[in-house]
Amino acid sequence: MKKLYFLFIFLFIINLSNAQCEITASGSPLQICFGEYVVLNSSGNCEDTIILSNDFNSQTIGSGWTSNFNPIFNNPCGVGDGTPHMWVDTSASYPRYITSPPCIVTDWCDICFDMVYGIEGQSYPCEGPDMPSEGIHLQYSTNGGVIWSDINYWVPTMPEMYSWINLCEEVPSAAAGPNTQFQWYQDVTSGNDQDTWGIDNIQISCPPSMETVLWTNNYDAWTYNDFNPPPQYPPVGTWEYVVTLTGDSYVDSDTITVTVVEPPIIDFTFDNYICADSPPITLSATPSGGTFAGPGVIGNMFYPDSTGGLYICPITYDINSNCITLPEININIIQNPVSTFSIYSACEEDNSIATYLGYSFPSDTFIWDFPAGNVVHGTGEGPITMIWPNGTATNSPYTCSLTVTDFYGCSSTDSISVDIYPIYNYYEYDTICNGDSILWHGDYYYHGVYTDNYNTINGCDSTYTLDLNVIKPYATINPVACGNYTSPSGNNIWSSSGSYLDTIPNASGCDSLITIELTINNSSFSTINPIFCNTYTSPSGNYIWTSTGIYQDTIPNAVGCDSIITLDLTINSSTSSSIYPTVCDNNFYTSPSSNYVWNSSGTYLDTIPNANACDSLITINLTQLPAPDVNLSNDITMSESQTVIIGGGNNLPNYLWNTGDTVPNIVVEGTMGAGTYYYWLYSEGANGCSNIDTIIINVTNSINVDKINNESDIQLTTGQVVEMLKPKQ
């Protein structure tokens, strides 16, 4: 039976606390030279605003809270956090609920609370839910409780629900509003004295509706809206940077002070990379009176050659220690590369080897200078092999040099004087007949190249050379001829392949016996039967024939002799004709070759192969015939209570509707029901041309015929009939 519960309203304080804000600023460094920068940082936040809380410590349900049961506040089933909490009265029927007062909810709010289920089988009033449907819903409403929406549901079968547990849920964005209520709702129980539960420490918190960060300074209009601005380059002076954090109604700020002084201006008017043998360099700075320091520095002078072989020489300038970072420049002292090499004197037409005796880097460049020698091998640092041409001894000695330049342009040069000694080569050429000899340097020689060597005073090899050539008494030739061949002496004619001998005198008057390896090739004969259209060009390209017949032509065969060809030639001819087709004006005509498509009257040309595979030129006299002008005009929308008369024109040769009607106009009743209907009209002329048109009629549930003000509301075309009839009253 239904029980009536009285709701008692007790004093309850809704905690609408504003978020506290706190921010801290820092900067580094706080004393800089002009042109240096300071890095600003800040950190802080505004706490969330608690818009509603209820801990039931007053042992009342709370002001504005409602429930359909009398809650218990004496902790009958356990102490929880040690303070009073709310427990469901077991005499309450279901559904059971406790509802919060309306509150203002924004995005990203959270609702947290402690909750516990009674334990199944415990005695009154602690018997708990055990069925999946007996759990508690957390719900919200934005319309005074008319509609409730679930945020979460806790199934009783979850074991953690049988001990006090703190639960937090993110409030859905749909719950945001000025009058949002929350409800803990149990819609199913096993009985009035069963399935109990408790709740405590309800708190709803929302982030501040506004949280802004603003940086400012006291020397210009600069502002920045974030915790950590980019590095700042302030002018000379002492300046304050202020960062302010603003929440809903709380403000906090912090300030840092930065001192900026003028830096000295240092004038390094030289390249940072200096060769070790460079002259001293003057150093200057503004304001004057400071101190230069670093390797190779004496007063305001820098001496590259006194840096003790250092590669990097850092030079600084300090005046009154104003800047945190002293102006500094690294001067790189480049030691001049080594260019020492070795090379020795040589004879003409002999080799000299130049060898680099230093150490190098891949970026070094080497320039060798050998005034008369020709380099035959080697590049870069070498070794370089060269040869001294014959005749170079005339201008000996020669100064050879090597210049080595490094990546930075530092260089050194070494040179050596080289003597080149002459050689003497005497050369003689002579010829004799086979069997003869010649007396040379005390001996007889018959054929070949002979030398007689001797050394000059400088040890250079010199030679006498005899090149004795014996005229060959014989020779072999391999002629190829067609049909027959006449021997070189003219005394013989041969007509077959084979080896033959012939004798002729040579240019020196000695007999020369010639062996002739002769190849005799023959002409060939063949017959072909070409078939061509209109004309034919012979294989040799020398003739053009235009009629059928027997012809001859000559071309070289595979062995270079005549190939005589007999041609049994057939010449076929092209043909021409005319045709007279027709085409409807709503269709296309395709040419016999399928290469063209036309749809208007005219004379056209087309080509197809004839029976002999030659061109058949067709003249096409095309006539266009008119097709009936069937026009059902635009689609129509009508209501179920309307009637439409449609037609495609009154001057068509005949009529055939898809309804089976054969009249110019048909009536369409809207009573056939809402939907889309298709109607087409077909007509065919006496010339065989036909046409068809389709109209779509959309029947809707209703249409306000009274809103058709005039004839312009319905667009018609010539011959179209549309009649809109008002529904019967």
DOLUM-404782 format. One record per residue (C-alpha): residue in one letter; y, x, z. Coordinates in steps of 0.25 Angstrom, whole numbers, padded with zeros to 4 digits, always signed. Layout:
BEGIN
AYXZ ...
# end
This chain:
BEGIN
M+0000+0000+0000 K+0014+0005-0002 K+0022+0011+0009 L+0037+0011+0011 Y+0043+0024+0015 F+0058+0025+0021 L+0065+0037+0016 F+0073+0044+0027 I+0085+0052+0023 F+0088+0064+0032 L+0099+0074+0032 F+0096+0085+0021 I+0105+0096+0016 I+0104+0100+0001 N+0107+0115+0000 L+0116+0117-0011 S+0119+0132-0009 N+0127+0140-0019 A+0121+0153-0025 Q+0126+0165-0018 C+0131+0176-0028 E+0130+0192-0026 I+0134+0203-0036 T+0134+0218-0035 A+0141+0228-0045 S+0139+0242-0048 G+0144+0253-0057 S+0141+0267-0062 P+0148+0277-0062 L+0160+0272-0055 Q+0169+0284-0059 I+0169+0288-0074 C+0177+0294-0084 F+0184+0286-0095 G+0174+0284-0106 E+0162+0283-0096 Y+0156+0270-0092 V+0152+0263-0080 V+0140+0254-0079 L+0142+0241-0071 N+0131+0233-0065 S+0129+0221-0056 S+0119+0213-0050 G+0119+0200-0042 N+0115+0185-0043 C+0118+0171-0037 E+0107+0164-0030 D+0102+0151-0034 T+0108+0138-0028 I+0099+0129-0019 I+0102+0115-0024 L+0092+0108-0015 S+0083+0112-0003 N+0075+0105+0007 D+0066+0112+0018 F+0064+0099+0026 N+0067+0106+0039 S+0075+0094+0044 Q+0062+0087+0043 T+0068+0076+0034 I+0066+0074+0019 G+0081+0078+0017 S+0093+0071+0012 G+0092+0065-0002 W+0077+0068-0003 T+0068+0056-0004 S+0053+0053-0002 N+0043+0041-0002 F+0036+0046+0010 N+0040+0050+0024 P+0038+0065+0025 I+0033+0073+0037 F+0041+0085+0042 N+0032+0090+0054 N+0024+0099+0045 P+0011+0091+0048 C+0002+0100+0039 G+0007+0114+0041 V+0021+0121+0044 G+0024+0127+0030 D+0036+0136+0032 G+0037+0132+0047 T+0048+0122+0045 P+0047+0107+0042 H+0042+0103+0028 M+0040+0089+0022 W+0026+0083+0022 V+0022+0071+0014 D+0019+0059+0023 T+0004+0055+0021 S+0007+0041+0023 A+0015+0041+0010 S+0009+0035-0003 Y+0010+0041-0016 P+0017+0045-0024 R+0025+0054-0014 Y+0038+0061-0017 I+0050+0068-0011 T+0062+0068-0020 S+0075+0077-0018 P+0089+0073-0019 P+0096+0075-0033 C+0102+0089-0035 I+0109+0097-0046 V+0098+0105-0054 T+0102+0116-0064 D+0093+0124-0073 W+0084+0135-0067 C+0083+0128-0054 D+0070+0130-0045 I+0064+0121-0034 C+0056+0127-0023 F+0048+0121-0012 D+0036+0122-0002 M+0024+0113-0004 V+0010+0111+0001 Y-0001+0101-0001 G-0009+0095+0011 I-0024+0099+0011 E-0035+0090+0006 G-0043+0084+0018 Q-0033+0087+0029 S-0029+0076+0038 Y-0017+0068+0038 P-0006+0071+0034 C-0010+0084+0028 E-0021+0079+0017 G-0017+0085+0004 P-0018+0082-0011 D-0030+0087-0018 M-0031+0080-0031 P-0023+0086-0043 S-0015+0073-0044 E-0010+0073-0030 G+0000+0085-0031 I+0015+0086-0030 H+0025+0085-0042 L+0038+0092-0042 Q+0047+0083-0050 Y+0062+0082-0054 S+0071+0070-0059 T+0085+0070-0065 N+0087+0055-0065 G+0086+0051-0051 G+0071+0050-0050 V+0069+0041-0062 I+0060+0052-0069 W+0053+0063-0062 S+0048+0076-0070 D+0038+0086-0064 I+0042+0100-0061 N+0028+0104-0056 Y+0015+0098-0050 W+0006+0105-0040 V-0008+0101-0041 P-0015+0100-0027 T-0027+0108-0032 M-0018+0121-0032 P-0023+0128-0019 E-0009+0134-0016 M-0003+0120-0014 Y-0011+0118+0000 S-0002+0129+0007 W+0013+0129+0007 I+0018+0134-0006 N+0032+0137-0011 L+0034+0131-0025 C+0046+0134-0035 E+0048+0127-0048 E+0059+0129-0059 V+0066+0116-0060 P+0065+0112-0075 S+0078+0112-0083 A+0076+0097-0086 A+0078+0095-0071 A+0092+0100-0071 G+0103+0090-0068 P+0113+0085-0057 N+0103+0075-0050 T+0089+0081-0051 Q+0079+0077-0040 F+0066+0084-0037 Q+0053+0077-0032 W+0040+0081-0026 Y+0030+0070-0030 Q+0016+0066-0027 D+0011+0055-0036 V-0004+0054-0032 T-0011+0055-0018 S-0025+0051-0013 G-0018+0042-0002 N-0006+0041+0007 D-0011+0050+0018 Q-0016+0061+0008 D-0011+0072-0001 T+0001+0076+0007 W+0010+0088+0004 G+0022+0095+0010 I+0035+0101+0004 D+0046+0110+0010 N+0058+0120+0007 I+0062+0113-0006 Q+0073+0121-0013 I+0080+0119-0027 S+0088+0131-0032 C+0096+0133-0045 P+0103+0145-0050 P+0118+0145-0050 S+0124+0137-0061 M+0133+0149-0064 E+0131+0164-0062 T+0140+0173-0069 V+0143+0188-0069 L+0157+0194-0072 W+0161+0208-0073 T+0176+0211-0074 N+0185+0224-0072 N+0200+0226-0068 Y+0204+0234-0081 D+0201+0224-0093 A+0196+0210-0096 W+0182+0215-0097 T+0171+0205-0091 Y+0156+0205-0092 N+0147+0194-0088 D+0134+0201-0084 F+0129+0209-0072 N+0129+0222-0080 P+0140+0225-0090 P+0139+0236-0100 P+0145+0250-0097 Q+0160+0249-0095 Y+0170+0260-0099 P+0182+0257-0091 P+0196+0264-0093 V+0202+0275-0084 G+0205+0269-0070 T+0198+0263-0058 W+0192+0249-0061 E+0185+0238-0054 Y+0173+0230-0061 V+0170+0217-0054 V+0157+0209-0056 T+0157+0194-0052 L+0145+0185-0050 T+0148+0170-0050 G+0138+0159-0046 D+0140+0144-0044 S+0150+0146-0033 Y+0148+0160-0028 V+0155+0173-0033 D+0152+0187-0030 S+0158+0200-0036 D+0157+0215-0035 T+0167+0227-0039 I+0165+0241-0043 T+0176+0251-0046 V+0175+0261-0058 T+0185+0274-0059 V+0187+0279-0073 V+0194+0292-0076 E+0199+0299-0088 P+0188+0309-0094 P+0192+0323-0099 I+0193+0324-0114 I+0184+0336-0119 D+0187+0342-0132 F+0174+0349-0138 T+0179+0351-0152 F+0166+0358-0157 D+0152+0354-0161 N+0142+0353-0149 Y+0132+0362-0157 I+0138+0376-0157 C+0132+0389-0163 A+0130+0400-0153 D+0139+0409-0161 S+0151+0399-0162 P+0164+0404-0156 P+0170+0399-0142 I+0174+0385-0142 T+0187+0380-0134 L+0184+0368-0124 S+0195+0358-0121 A+0197+0345-0113 T+0207+0335-0108 P+0212+0335-0097 S+0212+0350-0096 G+0209+0357-0083 G+0194+0354-0083 T+0183+0363-0083 F+0173+0366-0094 A+0159+0370-0090 G+0146+0374-0097 P+0139+0386-0103 G+0147+0395-0112 V+0160+0389-0106 I+0171+0398-0102 G+0184+0391-0098 N+0187+0381-0110 M+0179+0390-0120 F+0164+0388-0124 Y+0157+0400-0129 P+0144+0397-0137 D+0139+0411-0137 S+0140+0412-0122 T+0131+0400-0118 G+0119+0409-0116 G+0110+0403-0127 L+0111+0389-0121 Y+0108+0378-0131 I+0116+0367-0124 C+0129+0370-0117 P+0135+0358-0109 I+0150+0359-0107 T+0157+0350-0097 Y+0172+0347-0093 D+0176+0343-0080 I+0190+0339-0074 N+0191+0334-0060 S+0177+0328-0060 N+0182+0315-0065 C+0170+0311-0074 I+0156+0308-0069 T+0151+0314-0082 L+0158+0327-0086 P+0161+0328-0101 E+0151+0337-0107 I+0147+0342-0120 N+0134+0350-0124 I+0137+0361-0133 N+0124+0366-0140 I+0124+0381-0143 I+0116+0383-0155 Q+0110+0398-0156 N+0111+0403-0170 P+0098+0403-0177 V+0091+0416-0180 S+0091+0421-0195 T+0084+0434-0194 F+0074+0436-0205 S+0066+0448-0212 I+0065+0451-0227 Y+0061+0464-0234 S+0064+0471-0247 A+0055+0469-0259 C+0052+0472-0274 E+0056+0463-0285 E+0046+0452-0288 D+0041+0454-0274 N+0042+0444-0262 S+0050+0446-0249 I+0048+0437-0237 A+0060+0433-0228 T+0055+0430-0214 Y+0064+0422-0204 L+0063+0429-0190 G+0070+0419-0181 Y+0066+0405-0176 S+0071+0392-0182 F+0072+0377-0180 P+0068+0366-0190 S+0082+0363-0193 D+0087+0377-0196 T+0090+0380-0210 F+0087+0394-0217 I+0095+0399-0229 W+0089+0412-0235 D+0097+0420-0245 F+0089+0429-0254 P+0099+0433-0265 A+0088+0437-0276 G+0075+0433-0270 N+0067+0420-0274 V+0061+0412-0263 V+0047+0409-0266 H+0042+0403-0253 G+0047+0399-0240 T+0059+0390-0234 G+0067+0389-0222 E+0064+0400-0212 G+0053+0405-0221 P+0047+0415-0223 I+0054+0416-0236 T+0046+0423-0248 M+0055+0427-0260 I+0053+0435-0272 W+0063+0445-0278 P+0063+0443-0293 N+0063+0454-0303 G+0077+0460-0305 T+0082+0457-0291 A+0081+0472-0287 T+0093+0474-0295 N+0103+0468-0285 S+0095+0473-0273 P+0097+0473-0261 Y+0099+0458-0257 T+0104+0452-0244 C+0094+0441-0239 S+0099+0432-0228 L+0095+0420-0220 T+0104+0410-0213 V+0098+0401-0203 T+0106+0388-0199 D+0102+0379-0188 F+0104+0364-0186 Y+0117+0366-0179 G+0123+0375-0190 C+0121+0388-0183 S+0117+0399-0192 S+0114+0414-0193 T+0111+0423-0205 D+0103+0436-0207 S+0102+0445-0219 I+0093+0456-0224 S+0096+0466-0236 V+0083+0466-0245 D+0080+0477-0256 I+0073+0472-0269 Y+0066+0483-0277 P+0064+0482-0292 I+0050+0481-0299 Y+0047+0486-0313 N+0037+0478-0323 Y+0035+0482-0337 Y+0028+0472-0346 E+0021+0475-0360 Y+0015+0465-0369 D+0006+0469-0381 T-0005+0462-0390 I-0017+0468-0397 C-0028+0462-0406 N-0042+0460-0401 G-0049+0474-0399 D-0037+0482-0399 S-0031+0490-0387 I-0017+0496-0382 L-0014+0509-0375 W-0005+0506-0362 H-0002+0516-0351 G-0013+0525-0355 D-0024+0515-0357 Y-0029+0506-0368 Y-0029+0491-0365 Y-0035+0480-0374 H-0030+0467-0368 G-0024+0461-0355 V-0012+0464-0345 Y-0011+0478-0339 T-0002+0483-0328 D+0002+0497-0323 N+0008+0496-0309 Y+0018+0506-0302 N+0027+0505-0289 T+0042+0507-0289 I+0048+0516-0279 N+0051+0504-0270 G+0036+0500-0271 C+0038+0489-0281 D+0027+0486-0290 S+0030+0488-0305 T+0021+0486-0317 Y+0019+0489-0331 T+0011+0477-0338 L+0004+0477-0352 D+0000+0463-0357 L-0009+0466-0368 N-0014+0454-0376 V-0026+0454-0386 I-0024+0444-0397 K-0036+0435-0396 P-0046+0436-0408 Y-0050+0422-0406 A-0046+0408-0402 T-0052+0394-0400 I-0045+0381-0405 N-0050+0367-0403 P-0044+0358-0415 V-0047+0343-0416 A-0045+0337-0430 C-0048+0324-0438 G-0058+0325-0449 N-0057+0341-0452 Y-0050+0354-0448 T-0044+0366-0455 S-0046+0379-0448 P-0034+0388-0443 S-0036+0398-0455 G-0037+0386-0465 N-0050+0392-0470 N-0059+0381-0464 I-0059+0365-0463 W-0069+0359-0454 S-0072+0344-0453 S-0082+0344-0441 S-0080+0348-0426 G-0086+0361-0422 S-0082+0376-0419 Y-0076+0384-0430 L-0070+0399-0432 D-0058+0403-0439 T-0050+0416-0440 I-0035+0418-0442 P-0025+0430-0439 N-0017+0429-0426 A-0002+0433-0425 S-0005+0447-0421 G-0014+0449-0434 C-0027+0448-0426 D-0039+0440-0431 S-0040+0427-0422 L-0054+0420-0423 I-0052+0405-0420 T-0063+0396-0414 I-0061+0382-0418 E-0067+0371-0409 L-0065+0360-0419 T-0066+0345-0417 I-0065+0335-0429 N-0063+0321-0425 N-0064+0309-0435 S-0056+0296-0438 S-0062+0283-0434 F-0062+0268-0439 S-0062+0255-0433 T-0060+0240-0436 I-0052+0230-0427 N-0050+0215-0428 P-0037+0211-0422 I-0032+0197-0421 F-0016+0195-0419 C-0006+0184-0421 N+0004+0186-0432 T+0005+0201-0433 Y-0003+0214-0429 T+0001+0228-0427 S-0009+0239-0431 P-0015+0248-0420 S-0007+0260-0426 G+0006+0251-0426 N+0008+0255-0440 Y+0005+0241-0446 I+0009+0226-0443 W+0000+0216-0450 T+0003+0201-0451 S-0009+0195-0458 T-0025+0196-0456 G-0032+0207-0464 I-0039+0220-0464 Y-0030+0232-0460 Q-0031+0247-0457 D-0024+0256-0447 T-0025+0270-0442 I-0023+0276-0427 P-0028+0288-0420 N-0042+0287-0414 A-0047+0293-0401 V-0048+0307-0407 G-0035+0307-0414 C-0040+0304-0428 D-0038+0292-0437 S-0044+0279-0432 I-0044+0269-0444 I-0044+0255-0440 T-0047+0243-0448 L-0041+0230-0443 D-0047+0216-0447 L-0034+0209-0443 T-0032+0194-0440 I-0018+0188-0439 N-0016+0175-0433 S-0003+0167-0433 S+0005+0159-0423 T+0007+0144-0425 S+0018+0133-0422 S+0018+0118-0419 S+0026+0107-0414 I+0023+0096-0404 Y+0031+0083-0399 P+0028+0080-0384 T+0036+0070-0375 V+0039+0071-0360 C+0045+0061-0351 D+0058+0064-0345 N+0052+0064-0331 N+0041+0074-0335 F+0039+0088-0341 Y+0032+0093-0353 T+0024+0106-0352 S+0023+0115-0365 P+0010+0118-0371 S+0010+0132-0366 S+0014+0126-0352 N+0025+0137-0352 Y+0036+0126-0353 V+0040+0113-0347 W+0051+0103-0353 N+0056+0089-0350 S+0066+0087-0360 S+0066+0084-0375 G+0067+0096-0384 T+0060+0106-0393 Y+0053+0117-0386 L+0044+0129-0390 D+0031+0133-0384 T+0020+0144-0388 I+0005+0143-0385 P-0007+0151-0392 N-0013+0145-0405 A-0028+0145-0409 N-0026+0159-0414 A-0020+0164-0400 C-0006+0165-0407 D+0007+0158-0403 S+0008+0143-0406 L+0022+0140-0406 I+0024+0125-0402 T+0037+0117-0404 I+0038+0106-0394 N+0047+0094-0397 L+0048+0088-0383 T+0053+0073-0381 Q+0057+0068-0368 L+0054+0053-0365 P+0061+0045-0354 A+0053+0041-0341 P+0057+0028-0334 D+0068+0029-0324 V+0061+0025-0311 N+0070+0026-0299 L+0068+0020-0285 S+0080+0027-0279 N+0081+0032-0265 D+0071+0029-0253 I+0074+0017-0244 T+0073+0014-0229 M+0072+0000-0225 S+0068-0009-0213 E+0056-0017-0211 S+0064-0030-0212 Q+0070-0026-0226 T+0066-0027-0240 V+0069-0018-0252 I+0068-0020-0267 I+0066-0007-0274 G+0066-0004-0289 G+0066+0008-0299 G+0075+0002-0310 N+0074-0011-0319 N+0073-0003-0333 L+0059+0003-0331 P+0049+0000-0342 N+0039-0004-0331 Y+0037-0004-0316 L+0025+0000-0307 W+0027+0001-0292 N+0017+0007-0282 T+0016-0007-0276 G+0010-0012-0290 D+0023-0020-0293 T+0028-0019-0308 V+0042-0024-0306 P+0056-0017-0306 N+0058-0019-0291 I+0049-0021-0278 V+0052-0027-0264 V+0049-0018-0252 E+0048-0026-0239 G+0051-0019-0226 T+0041-0028-0219 M+0030-0018-0223 G+0033-0010-0211 A+0040+0003-0207 G+0036+0015-0215 T+0038+0023-0228 Y+0034+0016-0241 Y+0033+0023-0255 Y+0036+0015-0268 W+0035+0020-0282 L+0038+0014-0296 Y+0032+0019-0309 S+0037+0016-0323 E+0031+0020-0337 G+0039+0020-0350 A+0033+0017-0364 N+0035+0031-0367 G+0024+0035-0357 C+0034+0041-0347 S+0034+0036-0333 N+0041+0037-0320 I+0039+0034-0305 D+0049+0034-0293 T+0046+0032-0278 I+0054+0026-0266 I+0051+0027-0251 I+0054+0015-0242 N+0055+0018-0227 V+0054+0005-0219 T+0059+0006-0205 N+0058-0003-0193 S+0072-0008-0195 I+0085-0006-0203 N+0099-0012-0200 V+0102-0019-0213 D+0116-0024-0208 K+0121-0009-0208 I+0120-0009-0224 N+0135-0011-0226 N+0135-0010-0241 E+0128-0006-0254 S+0131+0008-0252 D+0122+0009-0241 I+0110+0008-0251 Q+0110+0018-0262 L+0103+0013-0275 T+0101+0019-0289 T+0102+0012-0303 G+0090+0003-0304 Q+0086+0003-0289 V+0085-0010-0282 V+0085-0010-0267 E+0088-0022-0259 M+0089-0022-0244 L+0087-0036-0238 K+0091-0039-0223 P+0079-0044-0215 K+0077-0059-0213 Q+0084-0065-0201 
# end
